Amino acid sequence: MNHLLNLCLCVLVVVVGCAQVVQGVDSGFEVQKFLKAGYSVELLPPSAEQDVVVDSDNFVLKIKASSVSQEEKERKYDYLKDHYYEFIPKWIATVYDDSDSVDFNTSCFSEYTATLESFTKTGASVKIEAHKKKDLLCTDLFLVSTLDHFVFHEFIIGDESHTINIKWDNETEYLEAVKSGIVIFLIPDGIFGSIIDIWDTYHLFSGLHSFDDGLQFMKDHMNITFLPRNISNFIPDESEIQDGDYIAVFGFSSGFNGVGLASLIALGTGGHTSHTALFLRFDGVLYVVESNNKGIIRTPYREWMNTTGANLVSIIRLRDDLSAKFNSTAAVEFWESVAGLPYGTETFVYGWIDTTNGNYPPPLSGADLPVALILGSNFIKSDIDKVFGEGLNIRLNTTNSSIEELLTIIDALNTTVNDVVNIPELESFVYQNPKGPRMVCDVFALRVYKAAGIFDGVEFQASEFTPKDSYQVQIFADEWKRPQACAGDIPSGICQISGAYWLDLVNFNTIKPYDNMNENCSAVPEDYIRTPSNC
């Protein structure tokens, strides 16, 4: 998962590194910037000669009330909320050589018009006009991009017009721009704000922020509220555990595998868990089997249970008929065939993304993907290759092609990188070094279930499931004889053994398995409803 975090840090390198190419007037005042830097805000009297006074000694920003719109006064309090991931560029518009002008608006300007003034085999000129500024203090910073050129441009005055010129390096870039257009992104918090955004996001991952920050993040961005649970952690007796029992985990530990990573997985997938594992006996000895950052491993029962710590951990029982059907011998044989293989970092994105725009939580969109691949291949090549490269090679039937080469192949096939990423991740895909399949945690668990006969008669790719999908599939018991310590848990199909908050598995055990399940699903915040229902 550190490879995915590095993709976020790459944006910081690009935004800060390209600050010197920002065109237009120097950055003006923004209430947001000062609030983020710890300033308080006071209003100047109407008679004050200046509209804005910055008292840097006392960290106070003083502004004249008449110069601030009511909307800005209301927005001021929004600035006090978190801005995790706000450094990610937000897609605004795409202009093509044969298209009309594109109109859009932002929180700072009511009217923008983008026009492709010229488009030749040597370069292009994009004219952006801004009108009806909403507030004296706001500014907009844009990233104008092709797959090979990136230009930052700032609007702060109002009723202004700027032309951004881009020259192609070669004919391939020109042909790509004909097909993909010139993309305009908004940098939501500007350069200064983006640095703080990334610092805050890093702290969420590193554990420097409190658990309360992680809880608030999920409440604000996903409408998930974790309710306090005042029950002591306990370890069930081994006799109370059956082979095939499912383990649902939400990471609440500190450090990079804690609440920051858990909230990122939840934000992307809509699930209330960040990890999945199973119980399985080997020669009568009970183990936990899982795919994690150490690879596909097994851990003795008591040893694993003693590491739950602050994590929210629940045990779920298979339905009686399926529990009786569970073939432990076949499950053990499957584990032995894949034991030691690495965690499925290479498949993470492909199992998550099914559609061009229906899986990305804001501010991400499908338009970010090709730009991220190019930026990443320049700054964090090994991470981009790990997360995207081999999966793209497999889908295009190529070997060891670079991201740049893959994009050229995709263009020659008259398709898009989004379309290629949307191709379902097949269980039959073979990755290299070491050779074999790649499985993230829930995919491994479902592959064990398939090997054990739980899904006989249904054909689907377990590699297309997310953690949320794995606990929503209708294979579990609605009620079972649970350990006494969790006998009062609600719902009665779940036994929570650790954590200071209740692990609420929304829509648990509700979706009957069907052929080709979860191969083309859209699901975005805040409700994350799967569409279409038979996707």
C-alpha positions in Angstrom: 0.0 0.0 0.0 3.0 2.3 0.4 3.1 2.4 -3.4 -0.3 4.0 -3.4 0.7 6.5 -0.8 3.7 7.5 -2.9 1.3 8.4 -5.8 -0.2 11.0 -3.5 3.2 12.3 -2.5 4.1 12.6 -6.2 1.5 15.3 -6.6 3.3 17.4 -4.0 6.5 17.1 -6.0 4.7 18.2 -9.2 2.7 21.1 -7.6 5.7 22.5 -5.7 8.2 21.8 -8.4 6.2 23.5 -11.0 5.4 26.6 -8.9 7.9 28.7 -10.8 5.9 28.3 -14.1 2.7 29.7 -12.7 1.6 32.4 -15.1 -0.4 35.5 -14.4 -0.4 37.9 -11.4 1.3 37.0 -8.1 -0.9 35.2 -5.6 -3.3 37.3 -3.7 -4.9 37.0 -0.3 -7.1 34.0 0.4 -8.9 33.6 3.7 -8.3 29.8 3.4 -4.6 30.1 3.3 -4.4 32.1 6.5 -6.8 29.9 8.4 -4.8 26.9 7.4 -1.6 28.6 8.7 -3.2 29.2 12.1 -4.4 32.8 11.7 -7.6 34.0 13.3 -9.9 36.3 11.4 -11.2 39.7 12.6 -13.4 42.2 10.8 -12.2 45.8 10.2 -14.7 48.7 10.7 -16.3 50.1 7.5 -14.2 53.3 8.0 -10.9 51.4 7.7 -8.7 52.6 4.8 -7.5 49.1 3.9 -9.5 46.2 2.9 -7.0 43.6 4.3 -4.5 43.9 7.0 -2.2 40.9 7.9 -0.9 41.0 11.5 1.8 38.4 11.2 3.1 39.1 14.8 -0.2 38.0 16.3 -1.3 35.6 13.5 -4.5 37.7 12.8 -6.0 38.4 9.4 -8.1 41.6 9.5 -10.6 42.2 6.7 -13.2 44.8 6.0 -16.7 43.4 6.3 -17.9 45.3 3.2 -15.3 43.6 1.1 -16.4 40.0 2.0 -19.5 38.5 0.4 -22.1 36.6 2.5 -21.0 33.5 0.7 -17.4 34.0 1.7 -18.5 34.6 5.3 -20.3 31.3 5.3 -17.4 29.5 3.5 -15.0 30.7 6.2 -16.2 28.1 8.6 -15.9 25.4 5.9 -12.2 26.2 5.8 -11.9 25.0 9.4 -12.8 21.5 8.3 -10.2 19.0 7.2 -8.7 19.2 3.7 -7.4 15.7 3.3 -6.7 14.8 -0.3 -7.6 18.4 -1.4 -4.2 18.6 -3.1 -5.5 16.3 -5.9 -6.3 18.3 -9.0 -10.0 18.4 -9.8 -11.1 17.9 -13.4 -12.9 21.0 -14.7 -13.1 20.7 -18.5 -11.6 19.2 -21.7 -11.2 21.2 -24.9 -10.7 19.6 -28.4 -9.6 21.0 -31.7 -13.0 20.7 -33.2 -15.2 21.6 -30.2 -17.0 24.8 -29.2 -16.1 26.8 -26.2 -16.5 25.1 -22.8 -18.2 27.0 -20.0 -17.7 26.3 -16.3 -17.6 27.9 -12.9 -15.8 27.7 -9.6 -16.3 28.8 -6.1 -14.3 32.0 -6.9 -15.7 33.0 -10.4 -19.3 32.5 -11.6 -18.3 32.4 -15.3 -15.3 30.8 -17.1 -15.0 30.2 -20.8 -12.3 28.0 -22.3 -11.6 28.2 -26.0 -9.0 26.4 -28.2 -7.9 29.4 -30.3 -5.4 27.5 -32.4 -4.5 23.8 -32.8 -1.8 22.9 -35.3 0.8 20.2 -35.7 3.3 22.4 -33.9 1.3 23.4 -30.9 -2.0 24.8 -29.4 -3.3 27.9 -27.7 -6.0 27.8 -25.0 -7.8 31.0 -24.1 -9.5 31.1 -20.7 -11.7 34.1 -19.8 -12.9 34.7 -16.2 -15.9 36.9 -15.2 -18.0 37.7 -12.2 -15.6 37.2 -9.4 -17.5 36.2 -6.3 -15.2 37.6 -3.6 -12.3 40.0 -3.4 -10.1 37.5 -1.5 -10.4 34.4 -3.6 -8.1 33.1 -6.4 -8.2 30.1 -8.8 -5.2 28.0 -9.8 -5.5 25.8 -12.8 -3.4 23.0 -14.3 -3.7 23.0 -18.1 -2.4 19.7 -19.4 -1.8 17.3 -22.2 -0.2 13.9 -21.4 3.2 15.5 -21.9 2.9 19.2 -21.0 1.7 20.7 -17.7 1.2 24.5 -17.3 0.0 26.2 -14.1 -2.0 29.4 -14.4 -3.7 31.6 -11.8 -6.7 33.9 -11.9 -7.1 36.4 -9.1 -8.2 39.8 -10.5 -11.6 39.2 -12.1 -12.8 40.0 -15.7 -9.5 38.8 -17.1 -8.4 36.8 -20.0 -5.3 34.7 -20.4 -3.9 32.5 -23.3 -1.9 29.4 -22.5 0.5 28.3 -25.2 1.6 24.7 -25.6 4.2 23.4 -28.1 4.3 19.7 -29.1 7.6 17.9 -28.8 6.7 15.4 -31.5 3.9 14.2 -33.8 2.9 11.5 -31.3 2.0 14.2 -28.8 0.1 16.1 -31.4 -1.9 13.0 -32.3 -2.6 12.2 -28.7 -3.9 15.7 -28.1 -6.2 15.4 -31.1 -7.7 12.3 -29.5 -7.6 13.2 -25.8 -7.9 17.0 -25.9 -6.4 19.6 -23.6 -7.5 19.0 -20.0 -8.1 21.8 -17.4 -7.8 20.9 -13.8 -8.5 23.1 -10.7 -5.9 23.0 -7.9 -8.6 23.4 -5.1 -6.3 25.0 -2.4 -3.6 26.5 -4.6 0.1 25.8 -4.2 0.5 27.0 -0.6 -2.7 25.2 0.5 -1.8 22.0 -1.3 1.4 21.7 0.7 -0.6 21.9 3.9 -3.2 19.5 2.5 -0.5 16.9 1.7 1.1 17.4 5.1 -2.2 16.8 6.8 -2.9 13.7 4.7 0.5 12.4 5.5 -0.2 12.8 9.2 -3.5 10.9 8.8 -1.5 8.0 7.4 1.5 8.2 9.7 -0.6 8.1 12.9 0.5 11.6 14.0 -3.2 12.6 13.9 -5.5 11.1 16.5 -8.0 8.4 16.0 -10.7 11.1 16.4 -9.3 12.8 13.2 -9.8 9.5 11.3 -13.3 9.1 12.6 -14.2 12.7 11.7 -12.7 12.2 8.2 -15.0 9.2 7.6 -18.0 11.1 9.0 -17.4 14.2 6.9 -16.5 12.4 3.6 -18.5 9.1 3.8 -21.3 9.8 6.3 -20.0 6.9 8.5 -20.3 7.3 12.2 -18.6 4.8 14.5 -20.5 4.4 17.8 -18.6 3.8 21.1 -18.4 0.2 22.3 -17.8 -0.3 26.0 -17.0 -4.0 26.0 -13.6 -5.5 26.8 -11.7 -7.3 24.1 -11.7 -11.1 24.3 -10.3 -14.2 22.6 -12.8 -16.9 21.8 -11.9 -20.5 22.7 -10.6 -22.4 19.7 -13.5 -24.8 20.0 -15.9 -21.9 19.2 -14.2 -21.3 15.8 -15.0 -23.2 12.7 -12.9 -23.6 9.5 -14.0 -20.9 7.0 -15.2 -18.4 9.6 -14.7 -14.9 8.2 -12.7 -12.1 9.9 -13.7 -8.5 9.2 -11.2 -5.9 10.3 -11.1 -2.1 10.4 -7.6 -0.9 11.2 -7.5 1.4 14.2 -3.8 0.9 15.1 -1.3 3.7 14.8 1.2 3.9 12.0 0.9 3.5 8.2 -1.3 0.4 8.5 -3.7 2.1 10.9 -6.7 4.4 10.6 -5.2 6.5 7.7 -4.9 3.5 5.4 -8.2 2.1 6.6 -10.0 5.3 5.8 -8.4 5.5 2.4 -9.6 2.0 1.5 -13.0 2.9 2.9 -13.2 6.1 0.9 -12.4 4.4 -2.4 -14.6 1.3 -2.0 -17.3 2.4 0.4 -16.7 -0.5 2.7 -16.5 -0.4 6.5 -13.6 -2.8 6.7 -10.0 -2.4 5.6 -8.8 -6.1 5.9 -10.2 -9.6 5.5 -9.0 -12.9 6.7 -10.2 -16.5 7.4 -9.8 -19.2 10.1 -8.4 -22.5 8.8 -7.0 -25.6 10.5 -3.9 -27.4 9.3 -3.5 -30.9 10.7 -5.9 -30.0 13.5 -4.1 -26.7 14.4 -6.0 -23.5 14.1 -4.5 -20.7 12.0 -5.5 -17.3 10.6 -4.8 -17.2 6.8 -4.6 -13.9 5.0 -3.0 -11.8 2.3 -1.3 -8.7 3.8 1.8 -6.6 3.3 3.9 -9.7 4.2 2.3 -11.7 1.4 0.0 -14.8 1.7 0.7 -16.1 5.1 -0.7 -18.1 8.0 -0.4 -17.2 11.7 -1.2 -19.4 14.7 -4.6 -18.5 16.2 -3.4 -17.2 19.6 -0.5 -15.3 18.1 -2.8 -13.5 15.6 -5.5 -12.8 18.2 -3.0 -11.2 20.5 -2.2 -8.6 17.8 -5.7 -7.2 17.4 -5.0 -4.3 19.7 -7.2 -1.2 18.9 -8.4 -2.7 15.6 -12.2 -3.3 15.2 -12.3 -7.1 14.6 -15.5 -9.2 14.1 -16.0 -12.9 13.4 -18.7 -14.0 10.9 -20.0 -17.6 10.4 -20.9 -19.1 7.1 -24.5 -20.2 6.6 -25.2 -23.6 8.1 -25.5 -25.4 4.7 -22.4 -23.7 3.4 -20.4 -24.3 6.6 -21.3 -28.0 6.3 -20.2 -27.9 2.6 -16.9 -26.1 3.3 -14.1 -28.5 2.1 -11.2 -27.8 4.5 -8.9 -30.2 2.6 -9.4 -28.3 -0.6 -9.0 -25.0 1.2 -5.7 -26.1 2.7 -4.5 -27.3 -0.7 -5.3 -23.9 -2.3 -3.4 -22.1 0.5 -0.4 -24.3 -0.1 -0.5 -23.6 -3.8 -0.2 -19.8 -3.3 1.6 -19.5 0.1 4.4 -17.0 0.1 3.1 -15.1 -3.0 3.2 -11.3 -2.5 0.2 -9.1 -1.6 -1.8 -8.0 -4.7 -0.6 -4.4 -5.0 -0.5 -4.9 -8.8 -4.3 -5.7 -8.8 -5.6 -3.2 -6.3 -6.7 -0.6 -8.8 -8.0 -3.0 -11.3 -10.3 -4.8 -8.8 -11.6 -1.4 -7.6 -12.1 0.5 -10.8 -14.9 -0.8 -13.1 -16.0 2.3 -14.9 -14.6 5.5 -16.3 -16.1 7.9 -13.8 -18.3 5.8 -11.5 -15.8 4.6 -8.9 -13.6 7.7 -8.1 -14.4 9.6 -4.9 -14.1 13.4 -5.3 -12.0 15.2 -6.2 -10.7 12.2 -8.3 -12.2 11.5 -11.7 -11.4 9.4 -14.7 -9.6 12.4 -16.3 -6.9 12.2 -13.6 -5.8 8.7 -14.6 -3.8 9.3 -17.7 -2.2 12.5 -16.3 -1.3 10.6 -13.1 0.4 7.8 -15.1 2.6 10.3 -17.0 3.4 12.4 -13.9 4.1 9.3 -11.8 6.3 7.7 -14.5 8.5 10.8 -14.3 8.8 11.1 -10.5 8.0 7.7 -9.0 8.5 5.3 -11.8 8.9 2.1 -9.7 5.6 2.7 -7.8 3.7 3.5 -11.0 5.0 0.3 -12.6 4.1 -1.7 -9.5 0.5 -0.4 -9.3 -0.3 -0.1 -13.0 2.4 -1.3 -15.3 2.2 -5.1 -15.2 -1.6 -5.0 -15.2 -1.7 -2.9 -18.3 0.9 -5.2 -20.0 -1.3 -8.2 -19.3 -4.4 -6.5 -20.7 -2.6 -5.4 -23.8 -0.7 -8.7 -24.3 2.7 -7.0 -24.0 5.7 -7.7 -21.8 7.8 -5.2 -19.8 6.5 -2.2 -21.8 7.0 1.2 -20.1 4.0 3.4 -19.2 5.0 5.7 -22.2 5.1 2.7 -24.5 1.8 1.4 -23.2 0.1 4.7 -23.8 1.4 4.7 -27.3 0.0 1.2 -27.9 -3.4 2.2 -26.4 -3.5 5.2 -28.7 -2.8 3.0 -31.7 -5.6 0.7 -30.7 -8.0 3.7 -30.8 -9.0 3.2 -27.2 -8.2 4.9 -23.9 -6.3 4.0 -20.8 -9.5 4.3 -18.8 -11.1 1.6 -21.0 -8.1 -0.7 -20.5 -8.1 -0.3 -16.8 -11.8 -1.1 -16.8 -11.1 -4.5 -18.2 -12.0 -7.0 -15.4 -9.2 -8.5 -13.4 -9.2 -12.2 -14.1 -8.2 -14.9 -11.6 -6.3 -16.5 -14.5 -3.9 -13.5 -14.9 -0.3 -14.5 -14.1 2.1 -12.0 -12.7 5.9 -12.3 -12.7 8.6 -12.1 -10.0 7.5 -14.4 -8.5 5.2 -16.0 -11.1 1.6 -16.5 -10.0 -1.6 -14.7 -9.3 -1.9 -11.6 -7.1 -4.5 -11.2 -4.5 -5.4 -8.5 -2.0 -6.9 -9.6 1.3 -10.6 -10.1 0.4 -9.8 -11.6 -3.0 -7.6 -14.3 -1.3 -10.4 -15.0 1.2 -13.0 -15.5 -1.6 -10.6 -17.7 -3.6 -10.3 -19.9 -0.5 -14.1 -20.0 -0.4 -14.3 -20.9 -4.1 -11.7 -23.7 -3.6 -13.7 -25.0 -0.7 -16.9 -25.3 -2.8 -18.8 -22.4 -1.3 -19.6 -20.9 -4.7 -20.2 -24.0 -6.7 -22.5 -23.3 -9.7 -21.7 -19.6 -9.8 -19.1 -18.2 -12.2 -17.4 -14.9 -11.2 -14.0 -13.4 -10.7 -13.1 -13.0 -7.0 -10.5 -10.6 -8.1 -13.2 -8.1 -9.0 -14.5 -7.9 -5.4 -13.6 -5.2 -2.8 -13.7 -5.8 1.0 -17.3 -4.4 1.1 -18.4 -6.8 -1.7 -17.0 -9.7 0.3 -19.1 -9.2 3.4 -22.2 -8.1 1.5 -22.4 -11.4 -0.5 -25.2 -13.6 0.8 -23.3 -16.6 2.2 -23.2 -15.9 5.9 -25.4 -16.9 8.8 -28.0 -14.4 10.0 -27.8 -16.1 13.4 -25.5 -18.6 15.0 -24.4 -19.8 18.4 -21.8 -17.1 19.2 -19.4 -16.9 22.1 -21.1 -15.7 25.2 -19.0 -12.5 25.3 -20.6 -11.3 22.0 -24.1 -12.9 22.5 -25.7 -9.5 22.7 -24.1 -8.0 19.6 -26.4 -6.6 16.9 -26.9 -7.9 14.2 -26.9 -11.5 15.5 -24.7 -12.7 12.6 -21.7 -10.8 13.8 -19.4 -11.4 16.8 -17.1 -8.4 17.5 -14.1 -9.4 19.6 -12.1 -6.1 19.8 -12.2 -2.4 19.4 -13.6 0.7 21.2 -16.2 1.3 18.5 -18.8 -0.9 16.9 -18.0 -2.2 13.4 -21.1 -1.6 11.4 -21.2 -3.7 8.2 -23.8 -1.9 6.2 -25.9 -4.2 3.9 -24.2 -7.2 5.4 -25.1 -10.5 3.9 -27.7 -9.1 1.4 -26.5 -9.8 -2.2 -27.1 -13.2 -3.6 -24.1 -14.5 -5.6 -24.6 -14.4 -9.4 -22.5 -14.9 -12.6 -20.1 -12.1 -13.5 -20.7 -10.4 -10.2 -19.1 -7.0 -9.5 -17.5 -6.6 -12.9 -19.0 -3.2 -14.0 -20.2 -1.5 -10.8 -20.4 2.2 -10.1 -20.4 3.2 -6.4 -19.4 6.7 -5.2 -19.7 8.7 -1.9 -21.7 9.2 0.2 -24.1 6.2 -0.3 -21.9 4.0 -2.4 -25.0 2.3 -3.9 -24.0 -0.4 -6.5 -25.4 0.5 -9.9 -26.7 -1.2 -11.9 -28.0 -3.7 -9.3 -26.8 -6.6 -11.4 -23.4 -5.1 -12.1 
